[in-house]
Amino acid sequence: MQQDNAEQVILDPKLIAKHYLRTWFFLDLISSIPLDYIFLIFNQAHCENTFPNGFADPPLSTAGEALRASGDTAPTRPNQQGVPA
């Protein structure tokens, strides 16, 4: 006859932690993240990386490329009075 350990109380913290990490920890970790944040992260990642036609957005490596891509003109230099031209 096998010994039934269902009613045995385990008091060793290391064994308790090891069992928790192997069983319920991942589910508890995932469930602690608000669902709105998860949707927000996936929506931003999807919207920022694609153009309206579905092609991937190339990364911008310099500020000049970012300005050209946004359609803005280059920053203007101030004239002698300190006012931008």
C-alpha positions, 0 to 999 in steps of 0.5 A: 500500500502506498503512502498518501502525502495529501495531508502532509504539511510541508514547512520547509520554505525552500521546498515551498518556493520551489514548488510554487515556482514550478506550478503557479508562479507563471500564471500569477505573474501573467495575471498580475499585469493589467490587460489594458497594458497588454493591449496597449503594448501590442497596439502600439507595436503594430501601429508604429511598425507598419505603414497604411499599406501594410509595409514595414516602417524602416527605422530612422537612425538620425534626427535628420532622417526623422525630420525628412520623413516627417516632412518638416523642414530643417531648423532655421538659423536665427538672424542678427536680432536672434529671431528665426528667419 
